[in-house]
Amino acid sequence: MLYRWFLISLTMLILLVGCVPASESKDTNGAVGNPTTLFTQSPAPSETPIPAMPPHPSEPLFRLWVAPSAPGDLLKQIKDISSVAISENRTAADFSLDVIQNGDTPQTTWIYVLTAPFPTLLDDVLLDDLLAAWKGEKELAAFNGSPILLEESTLSAFATLWGTPDPKAVKVVKREEILETAWNTQPSWALIPFEELQPRWKVLKVNGTSPLDKSFSTDTYPLIVHFGIVAPNPGLTDPNAHLNLPISNYDSSKMTSLILTGTTAMVRYFALRMEEKGITYPAQDIAAILKGADILHISNEVSFWEDCPSAQPVRREMRFCSDPSYIELLKYVGTDVIELTGNHLLDWGEEPFIYTLRLYEENKLPVYGGGLNRKDAQRPLLMEYNSNRFAFLGCNAVGPEIALATDEHPGAAPCDLNEMKEQIAALLEKGIIPIVTFQHFEAEMFTPQSSQRVDFQAIAQAGAVIVSGSQAHYPQGMTFVDGRFVHYGLGNLFFDQMDKWNRQAFIDRHIFYNGRHISTELITIILEDYARPRLMTSQEREKLLKRVFGECVW
């Protein structure tokens, strides 16, 4: 009877597959793989009645023993398969699922990550040092001899690959308790499956690589475990046809990297250097990082204007504008999203701002946080990349009033937090990820002002997945609100301030996977020559992170 049921099922499946039309998706510019500002509409449901599938067999087709090394998510998927019965006894099972090595063909490959609490200074661990710590031969100074936290299945999997660890080198913790245990026992580190990532973890690179890298390859990454069917009984049906295991817990087609940046104002010394050394000169040291983002955000606080005065280091008044040719810098670094909440956008009146809106439209650079009127300025910008759907919202909480949009006049979106909360709730109901950026009070300090904390945290509590301050000329602290990342101020990206702390800034690289924010990487930069930010040295980076983390309230 089982064989007859299988033939009937296979026939029906072939008929159904043959009735489904092929489809392809494209962005609004016709390029595959670029972020798009329109969401793909699902096809209309077919009116052809679908035949009922035959019922599942009343008894499992075979018994499967699953090794203790199988991660929880994999085990759950197996248990959901009606044709498989989980056997507690390996010898009584028809087949076994276990860690495989030595070139055997895997049925599924599981990616793991080395992690630590977010405010950890260490960025990278050598595999040799990790293995030495595992064996109890060496303690990593950064973790002060703390054991590697991991769940039971992870211990079993890596013990198969690396050998039994020194008992003092590891500590088994329940899956749901690892993150809090790590935060409560800092310095600490953990080894977890990729699907367990969440923003309060910092991902540590191993030998300079991590699954969050754009160039990630499973061929060189060491924290991988292969699982497969071992010792099958040739007299039974091949179980692989019924297990339908996932190829992996990692799929790069479900990942999106979003870079948020701080203040950009292409004026004064900065503009002069562009005139002297070329428009792309400011990006020469960080272009690869910015271009590597799937979605790159730039908060440009200054309007373009054809009659803009020539670049000068100092002017009698703080009225800013940029030559239209400078837009080439934004295009060169791969800008995808322009924020228009800046307080200098209407320094020369409405005409340059309206001209700027047209210039962005002509160059296919979508904007948010500003517009032709209040309603236009407060409208969310919708974008999609790798099936992750985003809505960008931004507002100006500080003015000046002349820079704010009204019902009749253009400008930056004024902050109406109640309205923004309603927008966020509506977006979340549709499965869209809200990203909110503020133009808020500026302060030459690491700690945010009380009004910043109140507004940023209120919007995070309302459900914004990322809340970021674009106004700061000073690198400011950060926190988590209900697990959502809040950064009060990133500092300058493209601006000319060369004072000690004004020179230093963050570029925040946020990683989303399958509709969920899973990680944030803090990229640290420092300004040279009034116009050229570069990556910090390891010593510069450690000094900044120590100072900023010391001011944070987690």
ZATI-92361 format. One record per residue: residue in three letters; x, y, z of N, C-alpha, C in turn. Coordinates in steps of 0.05 Angstrom, whole numbers, plus 5000, padded with zeros to 4 digits. Example, Ala and Ser with C-alpha at 12.3 -4.5 7.8 and 13.67 -1.06 7.14 Angstrom:
<sites>
ALA526448865156524649105156526449345156/SER525749555142527349795143525850015157/
</sites>
This chain:
<sites>
MET501749765000500050005000501750255000/LEU503950245015505750485016506850544988/TYR507550344973508650384947506550514928/ARG504050414931501850524914501350814921/TRP501350874948500951154957503151324946/PHE505651234946507851394937507551454907/LEU506651254890506351304861504151514857/ILE501951494872499751684869500651964876/SER502151984898503252254906505052364886/LEU506852204875508752304855507352394830/THR505252254821503852334797502452594801/MET501152634824499752884829501653114831/LEU504053064843506053274845506953364818/ILE507453184800508353244772506253414758/LEU503753334761501553484749501453774759/LEU501753804786501554064798503854244789/VAL506254134789508654294780508354384752/GLY507254214735506954284706504954504702/CYS503254564722501154774719502155044728/VAL504555064741505455314752507055464732/PRO506355714724507955864705510555964717/ALA512555974700515156084709514856384712/SER516456504731516356784736519056884742/GLU519457154740521957274748521357544759/SER523057644777522657904789524858094780/LYS524258344780526058544770525558804786/ASP527658964790527159214803526059414783/THR525459654793524159854776525959964755/ASN528559924758530460014737531159784718/GLY530059554722530559334704533059174711/ALA534459244733536859104741536158904763/VAL537158664760536658454779538558484802/GLY537558454827539258454850539758724863/ASN538658944852538959204864536659264882/PRO537059444903534759514919532659664903/THR530159614908527959734893526059884912/THR524960094902523060244919520160154916/LEU519759944900517059834897517059544906/PHE514959454920514759174928513559014906/THR514658774901513558594881510758494890/GLN508858514873506158424879505958124875/SER504557984893504157694889502157654867/PRO502557434851500657374829497857314840/ALA495857384824493157324832492757024834/PRO491156944854490656654857489256534833/SER490056284827488856144805485956064811/GLU484256084791481455994794481155694789/THR483255564779483055274774483055124800/PRO481054954805480954814830483354624832/ILE484554604856486854444861485954174872/PRO486653954860485853694870486953644898/ALA485453514914486253444941488553244940/MET490553274956492753084958491952844974/PRO492952614967492352374983493352415011/PRO492052295030492852315058495552195062/HIS496952295083499552175090499051885100/PRO501051715096500751445107500351445137/SER498851255147498251255175500751175192/GLU502651055180505050975194507551095181/PRO509651165196512051265185513351075165/LEU514851175146516251005127518750875139/PHE519951025157522350915170522851055196/ARG524650935212525451045238528251165235/LEU528551405246531051555244532151625271/TRP534651555276536051645300537551895293/VAL537152105310538452365305540552405327/ALA542952455319545252495337544752735355/PRO545752725380545452955398546753215387/SER548453185367549853415355547953585337/ALA545653475330543853615312542753865326/PRO542954105314541854345326538854335328/GLY537854495347534954485353533154535329/ASP533854735312532154795289532054565269/LEU534354425265534354195247532653975258/LEU532953915284531353705296528353765294/LYS527654015298524854095296523754035268/GLN525254105248524354055221523953755215/ILE525753595226525553305222523053195236/LYS522553295260520153205275517553275262/ASP517653485245515153565231514553395207/ILE516353215199515953045176514452795184/SER512052765174510252545183511252265175/SER512952255154513851995144516251895160/VAL517152045180519451975196518751945225/ALA519551725237519251685266522051715279/ILE522251885299524751925313525151685332/SER527451555329528151325346530051415368/GLU529551335392531351405415533751215415/ASN533550995401535650795401536950775374/ARG539550825373540950825347540850555334/THR541150335349541250065338538549975328/ALA536450095339533750015330532750185307/ALA534250385299533350565277534150445250/ASP532550525230533250445202535550615191/PHE535650865199537751045190538651225213/SER541051355209542051535229542851795216/LEU542252015229543252285220545352375239/ASP547752425229550052495247551952675232/VAL553852775247556052925235557652755217/ILE558252845193559952695175562452845168/GLN564552705162567152825156568452675132/ASN570852745127572552605107571252595079/GLY569952815071569052845043566452705037/ASP565152585057562552475051560552685042/THR558652615026556652805016554652875038/PRO554553135045552653205067549853245056/GLN547853195074545153255068544453545076/THR545853645096545453925105547954025118/THR548454285115550854415126550054635144/TRP551054625169550254825189552555015195/ILE551855275193553855485198553555575227/TYR555855615241555955715268557555975269/VAL557056125290558556375293559656405321/LEU562056525323563256595348562356875356/THR561256905380559957155387560857245415/ALA560257495421560757605447558657825452/PRO558157915476556358135480557158385463/PHE555258535455555658755435557958935443/PRO558159035468560259225475562959085481/THR563758895463566358755466568358885447/LEU570758935456572759075440573958895419/LEU574358645425575658455406573958415381/ASP575258415357573858385332574358125318/ASP576658005323577557775307578957575325/VAL578657315320579957105335581256915314/LEU583756845319585056645302584056365309/LEU583656205288582655935293584555785311/ASP587155815307589055675324588755755354/ASP588156005359587656085387585055975397/LEU583055955380580455845389580855545395/LEU582255395378582755115383584455075408/ALA586355255413588055225437586355275462/ALA584555475460582855525483580955285488/TRP579955165466578154935468579554705482/LYS582054665477583654445489584754515516/GLY584354755525585454845551588354905550/GLU589454945526592355005524593055295525/LYS590955475522591455755521588955905529/GLU589356135543587056305550587356565534/LEU585056645522585056905508584757125528/ALA586757315527586757525546584157695545/ALA583057725522580657895519578357785535/PHE578357515540576057395555576857305583/ASN579357365590580257325618579757035628/GLY580156845609579856565616576956475618/SER575056635610572256555611571756315592/PRO570056125600569555895582567855975559/ILE567955825538566255865514563455765521/LEU561455935519558655855525557455725500/LEU556055515504554855375481552655185491/GLU550855115474548754925482549854635478/GLU548354445488549254165488549754055460/SER547954115441548254015414550754125401/THR551354385406553754505394556254385405/LEU556254325431558554195444558953925431/SER556853765427557053505415558153515387/ALA557153715371558053735343560953805341/PHE561953995356564754085353566653895368/ALA565653745387567253545399567953325379/THR566053275361566453085339568653175321/LEU568753445316570653555297573353615310/TRP573253725334575753825347576753655370/GLY575253455377575953295400574653395425/THR574653235446573353315471574853555483/PRO573353765491574654005501575553965530/ASP577354135539577954145567575454235582/PRO574754095604572254155618572054445627/LYS574354575633574254855642574055045618/ALA574454945594574455125571571755185560/VAL569755025567567055065557565055055579/LYS562755175574560555165594557955125578/VAL556454915584553954855571551755025584/VAL550255165567548055335576545655275559/LYS543255295570540855255554540755465532/ARG539655375510539455545486538355825492/GLU536155825507534756075512536156255534/GLU538256145546539556295567542356385560/ILE543356315537546156375530546656675529/LEU544956825515545357115512545457255539/GLU543557205556543457345582545757255599/THR546557005597548856915613551357055604/ALA551657095578554057225567554157515576/TRP551857655575551757935583552257975613/ASN551357775629551657795658554357715669/THR555957595651558657495660560857605643/GLN560657845633562757965616565357995631/PRO567657945617567957875589567157585584/SER565857535562564857275556564657235526/TRP564556985517564156925489562556665486/ALA561556625462559756395458560056295429/LEU559356045426559255915399556355825395/ILE555055945374552155895370551555845341/PRO549355705335548555675307547755955295/PHE548155975269547656235256544856335261/GLU542856155262540056245264539456365292/GLU541356335311540956445338541956735340/LEU542956845319543957115320541757315326/GLN542457515342540657745346542357985353/PRO541258225351542958475352544658505376/ARG543958395399545558435423548158275423/TRP548358095404550957945400552758115382/LYS555358095387557358185368558557945355/VAL558657935328559757715314562857755312/LEU564357555322567257565321568157425295/LYS569757555280570857415257572857195266/VAL573056995250574956775255576856765231/ASN579456815237581356845215580557055195/GLY579357265205578657495188576157465172/THR574457275177571957235161569657165179/SER567257235169564757155183562557125163/PRO560456985170558156945151556857205143/LEU557357425157556157675151557657825129/ASP559957735121561557865100560257825073/LYS560458035056559458015029560757795013/SER563357755019564957555004565057285018/PHE563257235037563356985053563356735035/SER565056555042565256295028565356065048/THR563755865045563855635062566355465058/ASP567755515036570155365030572455425050/THR572455665061574655745078573855805107/TYR571255805112570355875139570455625156/PRO571655635180572155395196569755305214/LEU567855475219565755395239563355285224/ILE563755055211561754925195561554635203/VAL559054535205558654255212556854135190/HIS557753915179556153765158554653535171/PHE552153515164550553285174549553125150/GLY549352865155548452685133547452425144/ILE546152265126545152005133547551805132/VAL547951675154550151485156549051205160/ALA550551005150549950725153547050665145/PRO546250735120543450675112543050375107/ASN540650285111539950015105539050005076/PRO540649875058540049875029537449735023/GLY536249595041533749455035531349635038/LEU531749885047529450065052529550295031/THR527250425029527050655011529150865020/ASP530350995001532251215007530951425023/PRO531851485048530451675065530751965055/ASN532752025039533152305030530752415015/ALA529352235001527052324985524752425003/HIS524752335028522652405047523452605068/LEU526052615075526952795095526753085086/ASN527553135061527353405050528753605069/LEU531153545077532653715095533453975081/PRO533754195096534754445084537654405076/ILE538454535055541254515046543054635068/SER542154835081543654965102541855145119/ASN542855235141541555435157542355715148/TYR543855735127544855995117544356015087/ASP543156235079542456285051542956575045/SER545056635030545856905024543657065010/SER541856924996539757054981537557165000/LYS537757105026535957215045537157445062/MET539557525055541057715072541257985058/THR541058195074541358475064543158625084/SER545058765073546758945089545859235084/LEU545359375105544559655104546559825119/ILE547760015106549660195119548260465124/LEU548260545150547360815157549760985164/THR549661235156551961415160550961675174/GLY552861835183552262075197552062315179/THR553162545187552862795173554562815148/THR553262895126554662965101553963255095/ALA556063415091555663695082558163765065/MET557763765039559963815021560464115017/VAL561664235037561964525037564764595049/ARG565464855049567864965062570364815053/TYR572064735072574564605066574064345050/PHE571964205057571263955043570864005013/ALA569264215007568764274979571364374965/LEU572964524980575464624968577264384960/ARG577464184977579163954971577963804946/MET575463794944574263664920574963824895/GLU574964084897575764244874578764214867/GLU580364174888583264154884584163874875/LYS582863664887583863394884581963204870/GLY579663304862577763134848575363074866/ILE573063044852570563004867570462744883/THR571762534873571762284888573962254908/TYR575662454911577962454930577062384958/PRO574862494969574162434997573562135002/ALA572861984982571961704986574261504981/GLN576561594974578561414964579261194985/ASP579061245011579861045031577460875041/ILE575060965036572760815047570660735025/ALA571360785000569360734978568560444978/ALA570460264981569859974979567859895001/ILE568060005025566259945046563460045040/LEU563260295031560660405024559360265000/LYS560960204980559860074956559059784963/GLY560159664983559559394990556859355003/ALA555559575011552859545023550759485002/ASP548859325009546559274991544859524989/ILE544559665012543159925012544960115028/LEU545760335015547360545028545760795032/HIS545760885057544361125065546261355069/ILE545561585058547061835062545162045071/SER545862185093544362415102545762665093/ASN544862775070546163015058544563255068/GLU545863425085544563645098544463905082/VAL545563895058545864145043544664115015/SER543264315006542064314979544164374958/PHE543764264934545264334911544064594898/TRP545764744884544764984872546665074849/GLU545565124826547165204804548565464808/ASP547465644824548665904830550165904857/CYS550865674866552265654892554965804890/PRO555665974910558366104909560565904909/SER562865984899565165804897566065714925/ALA567365484926568165364951570165544966/GLN569665594991571465745008571565615036/PRO573965615048574265485074572565625096/VAL572365885095570866035116569166245103/ARG566666265113564866475105563866635129/ARG562966865125561967035147559466915159/GLU557966765145555366655155555266355149/MET553666215165553365925163551165855144/ARG551365945119549465885098550865695078/PHE549765455076551165255060549665185034/CYS551165125013550065004989552364854976/SER551764674957553764514944553464544913/ASP555664544900555564534870554264284861/PRO552564294841551164054831553063834822/SER555463894814557363694805558163504828/TYR557763594853558563434876556863184880/ILE554563184866552862944868554362694858/GLU556462734842557962514832559362354854/LEU560062484877561162344899559162154911/LEU556662234913554562064924554061824906/LYS554061874880553761654861556161464861/TYR558561574864560961414863561061214886/VAL560061284909560161104932557760914932/GLY555960934913553760744910551360814928/THR550761064931548561154948545961044937/ASP544260944956541660834948539360994961/VAL539861124983537761264998538961535008/ILE537461755003538262015013536362105035/GLU537462185058535862295079535862605077/LEU533462725080533163015077532063145102/THR533163075125532263205150534063425159/GLY536163485144538163675153537163955158/ASN538564105176537664375183538864585165/HIS540464515145541664715127540464695098/LEU538464535095537464485068536164725055/LEU535064905071533865145060535365395067/ASP538065365070539665605076539465815055/TRP539065745030538865935008536065944996/GLY534165855012531365885004530265624992/GLU527765654982526265424972527265334944/GLU528165524928528865464900531065254899/PRO533365294913535465084913534464814922/PHE532664814943531764554953530064414932/ILE528264554919526564434898528364334875/TYR530364494868532264414848533664154856/THR534364134882535663894893533863644891/LEU531363674897529463454894529363354865/ARG529363544846529363464818531963324811/LEU534163424821536763304815536963014825/TYR535962964849535862694860534062514843/GLU531862614835529962464818531262394791/GLU532662584779533962534754536162324756/ASN537462304779539562114784538661864798/LYS535961834799534761584810535761534839/LEU535861744855536561724883534161784900/PRO532761584910530361634926530961774952/VAL529061934961529462094985527162045006/TYR527762115031525662115051526462325072/GLY524562385090525162575111524962865102/GLY524262915077523963185067522463165041/GLY521163395033519663385009518363655002/LEU516563644983515263894973513364014993/ASN512363855011510563945033510763755056/ARG509263815077509463645101508663355096/LYS506463315082505563045076507562895060/ASP508763025040510762895023513262825040/ALA514063015057516462975073516162745094/GLN513762705104513362505125512662235114/ARG512462215087511761955075514061755077/PRO513561505085515761315087516861245059/LEU519361195057520661095033520760795035/LEU519560645016519560355017521660244998/MET523160055008525259924992525359624998/GLU526259474979526459184983529059084971/TYR530358894986532758764975532858484987/ASN533158284970533258004978530857934996/SER528558034988526057975002525858105030/ASN527858255038527558415062526358685055/ARG524158755068522658995060523059205082/PHE523759445073524459665092522759905087/ALA522360055108521060325106522960515121/PHE523760725107525460935119523661175126/LEU523861255151522461495161524561665175/GLY524161935172526062115186524662375191/CYS525662515212524462775218526562955232/ASN525963215232527663415244526263525269/ALA527563485292526363555317527163835327/VAL529063965313530264205324529964445306/GLY529064415282528864645264531564715251/PRO531964975243530265205249527565185234/GLU525665335243522965315232522865355202/ILE524665535192524665585163525465345147/ALA526865145160527664905146525564685145/LEU523364725160521364515163519164545143/ALA518264325132516164325113513464385127/THR511764525112509064585121507064475100/ASP504564525104502564435084502964565057/GLU504164815057504464965032507364985023/HIS509264925041512064985034513764735037/PRO515964715021517764485023519664505046/GLY520964285052522964275073523264005086/ALA524664005108525063755123522463675138/ALA522063425143519663325157519863405187/PRO517863555197517863615225517163365241/CYS518163345265517563105281514863105293/ASP513262915287510662855300510762565309/LEU511662525333512162245342509662075343/ASN507362195350504962045350504261935322/GLU504462115302503962025275505961815266/MET508561855274510661665266510061385279/LYS509161385304508461135317506260985302/GLU504261135293502161015278503160895251/GLN504961045239506160945214507760685219/ILE509260685241510860445247509060205252/ALA506860245267505060025273503859915247/ALA503160095228501959995203504059845186/LEU506459935187508659805172509159525183/LEU509359505209509859255222507659045215/GLU505259135214503058955207503358835179/LYS504758975162505258885135507858735132/GLY509258695154511758555153514058725142/ILE513858985144515859165134517559265158/ILE520159285154522059355175522359655176/PRO521559785198521760075200524660165209/ILE525860345193528360465199527860765204/VAL528560865227527961145233530561295239/THR530861525226533161695231532261975240/PHE533762095258533062355269535162565262/GLN534262805258535863045259535063175286/HIS536863145306536163215333538163425344/PHE537963485370539763675382542663585379/GLU544363775373547263715370548663785396/ALA550363605404551963655429554763545425/GLU556663685434559463605432560163425456/MET558863185457559263005478558462725469/PHE559562525483558962245476556162165485/THR555262275507552662195518550462365505/PRO548162245499545962395487544662575507/GLN543362785498541762955515539262805523/SER537962895544535562755554533362755533/SER533062965518530962975498531562775476/GLN534062725469534762515450533962245460/ARG534662185485534061925496531061875496/VAL529562075504526562045506525461985478/ASP526162145458525062115431525961855418/PHE528561805419529661565406528461315418/GLN528361305445527361065458524361025454/ALA522861245453520061225448519461105421/ILE520961175401520561075374521460775373/ALA523560705387524460425388522260255402/GLN521160365424518960215438516560185420/ALA516160375402513860355383514360145362/GLY516760045359517259825341519359875319/ALA520460115318522560165299524959985304/VAL525859835284527859635287530659765291/ILE531159985277533560145280532760435284/VAL533960565304533560855308536360975309/SER536861165291539561265287539561575285/GLY541561695297541861985297543662085275/SER542662235256544262335234545462605239/GLN544662735262545463015266548163055278/ALA549262855291551562895309554162945293/HIS555663145302558463185293560463065312/TYR559462895329561062775351560062495353/PRO561762295355560862015358559561975385/GLN557061885385555561855410554961565416/GLY553961515440553461255449550961125437/MET550360885447548260725436547060555458/THR544860425452543560245471541660055457/PHE540459875472538359705461535759755476/VAL533559775462530959805473529159575464/ASP528459395482526959155474528359005452/GLY531059005453532658855433533059005408/ARG532059255405532359415381534659605385/PHE536159645363538659805365538160105362/VAL539160255381538960545381541760665382/HIS542360835363544960975362544361275361/TYR545161415382544361695385545761885366/GLY548061815357549461985338551961855327/LEU552161845300554461705287556861875283/GLY556562145283558762325276558762385246/ASN560862515237560962605210561862385190/LEU560662395167561762225145563362395126/PHE561962575111563362755092562963045102/PHE564763135119564663405129567563485137/ASP568063735143570863835145571863885173/GLN570463795194571263855221573663685229/MET575763815238578263675244579063685274/ASP577163765291577763755320578063465329/LYS579263425352579963155361577662955358/TRP575363015371573262815370571362845346/ASN571263095335569663135310570762965287/ARG573362915288574662755267573762465267/GLN572762375290572262095293569262035290/ALA568661805278565761755273565361455268/PHE562761385267561861115262560561095235/ILE560860875222559160785200557860525210/ASP555260515211553860285222552960105199/ARG553859855201553059655180551159455193/HIS548659475186546559305197545959065178/ILE545658835190545158595174542358485180/PHE540858435159538158325161538058055147/TYR536557875159536357605147533557505149/ASN532357445126529657335125527657505141/GLY527757765137525957945150526558025179/ARG528957965188529658015216532458145218/HIS532658345236535258465241536858275259/ILE539258195250540757995265543458095276/SER544458315265547158405274547758685265/THR549458825280550459085273553559085277/GLU554859185257557859215258558459515259/LEU560059595279560859875282563559905267/ILE563460055245565860115229566760395239/THR569260415246570260665257572160805237/ILE571661065234573261225215574261475228/ILE576361595216577461845226578162025202/LEU577762285204578062465181580962555178/GLU581862565153584462675146584062905126/ASP585863105127585963305106583263455102/TYR581763485123579163625122577063495104/ALA577763275091575863175071575962875066/ARG577862735078578262455070578162265095/PRO575862155100575661955122577161695115/ARG578361585135579661325131578961135154/LEU579460875151578960695173580960755195/MET580160715220581960755243583860525245/THR586160575256587960355264586760205287/SER587759975293586659815315586959965342/GLN589160115345589460265370587460495371/GLU587060645349585160855349582360755354/ARG581760525341579060415344578560325373/GLU580460195386580060105413579660345432/LYS581160555427580860795445578060915442/LEU577060935418574361055414572260875426/LEU572460615420570360435431570360425461/LYS572660425473572760435503571360685513/ARG571960905500570761165510567761165506/VAL566761085482563961095477562460875493/PHE563460635493562060425509561960495538/GLY563960635548563960725576561760915583/GLU560761055563558561245567555861135562/CYS555760885552553160765545551760645569/VAL549060665568547360535588545960305574/TRP546860065579545759835564543259725577/
</sites>
